[in-house]
Amino acid sequence: MYYVEKLRAWRVMRVFLVILGVLFLLCVIARLSGHGHVNGNDFVAPSGAREVKSVAPDGSHISTYYGKHGQVAVVRTDVNDVQTVTVTEPAKPGAKSEQTNVGTVTMSQTPHGKLMTTIIRNSNRIPLDVLFIIAAFFVSIFASILGLSLSAENDGHLELAWTKPLSRQGYAGMTILVDLGAALALLAITVVVEIAVLALFGAATHIAADAATLLTILWSIVYVSAFYGVVMATTASLRRASGVALAILWPAMLILPGLTRIDWLNIGTVARIIDTVNPVAYFYSLTSHQQTHTLLPIGFGYEITALAFITVAGLLASIGQWRRLEA
């Protein structure tokens, strides 16, 4: 009965699988061309620096580099392979304190008079959480395309759809289950491909999970589902205009979180109110760890609950529109 929807989902999924395949092939080519194993503990010393090695009482290996221009770099690698690099060098004019987090690397810069101290900490650990978050954003594109399913049926196929031996809401519900099943399958496949790429470069052994990983997986599932729900609610009663609506919706959702920082004319407040039902805003808040782009505080519990609510509300709204359509 839902063979047509399965075919539609498979056609879209096949495109994304090809994209994943091409990206993996490029990684294979890069590996074969001489780009070797990933090693997060390779520190590039200042040119011409003098190296002094020592071992701390706790077993940590310490290498101190003295550069020609007053740089001093202390590289400390503990028994758990966690590396901390402390670099002291002349500060540039107007230098300010900064802190950056990129994956497993944390970097902070602090000026002290004419000197700048930079501390880089690399845990050499790749959280499984990060792989799921990246995959969720990728699959949200796929889910948004599948979110046009009811509008596709509305484009000249209503008479045929409603001849099926099932209620209108039952038909819409089964369509939604097929689409979400395909989206979650692609989410799992994407994570597997990410792990395969890391294994290709010898970094799979650094993948780690903890108690929070299960929450991240749940967040990824509801994030993809919320995207699908928003698009479905926006386009369920449209026909050919659904493609145009999706083309407008994506840039709007991407831009709105940036507007929350604008205080002029309360633009930031208005954007934050709208962003409370914008899945992309929760992605920004999760990855920044500094600022919430919605009316809710930062935190997995708030985000998962909000995304689940957006999913349910969006799907109910789309089914409500579907029931009121006229052929």
C-alpha positions, 0 to 999 in steps of 0.5 A: 500500500505504501510502495510509492512512498517507499520508492520516493524515500529510496530515491532520495536516500540513494542520492545521499548514499552516493554523496556519502560514497563519494566522500568516503572514496575521496578519503580513501584517495587521500589516505593512499596518496600519503596522508597517514594516520591521524596523530593529535599529539604531534607538536611542531616546535618553533624553528631552531628551538632547543629541546629539553626533556624530562619526566614528572613524578606522576609519569608525565613526559615533558618536553620544553622548547626554547625558541630563538625569539623568546618563545617557550613551549612546554609539552606535557603528555600524561600517562593517559595520553592527554597532551597539554601544550603551554606556549609563552611568547611575545604578545602582539599589539591589542592581544585579547583573551580568547578561548576556543573549543574544536572537537577534543582540543581546547585552546585559551590565550591570555595576555600578560603584559608584553607576553601571551600565554597560550594553553592547548589541551588535546585529550586525543579522544574522539567523542562518539557524540560528535559523530552523531551530531554531525550526522544529524545535521547531514541527515536533517537535509534528507529529512527536510526533502522527505518532509515534502511527501504529503505535498507531493501527494497533494499535487494531483494524486489525492484522488488515488491516495484517498481510494486506499482502504485506510482513513486519511489520517491513517494514510498520513501516519503510515507515510510519516512512519516510512519517511522517519524510518528512512531518515533514522536508517540514514542517520545510522549509516552516516555514523558508520561511514564516519567511523570507517573514515576514522578507521581509515586514518588510524583514529578509530581507537580514539573513539570514546563514549560515556553516559552522555552519549545515549542522550546525544543519540536521543538528541540526534533522533529528535533533531532529525524528526523535528526538522521533518515535522517542521517541513511537513507542517509548512508544506502539507497543504501546498502543491508545487509551491512546496519546493519553493517553500523549502528553498525559503525555509532553509535559509530562514532557519539558518539565518535566524539564530544569528539575528538573536545577537541584534539588540536594535529594535528588539530584533534579537528578542523576536528572533529568539521567540521564533527560534524556539520552534526552529530546530537549527537554533538548537544545533547552534546552542548545542555546539556553541556551549555559550549562548542560547538562541531560544527562550530555553536555557542551554541543556540536553534536557531542555533541547530534547524536550523542545525538539520532541514537542516540535516534532509532535506539533509539526506532525499533528499540524500536517495531519490536520491539514491533510484531513481538510484537503479537497481533491 
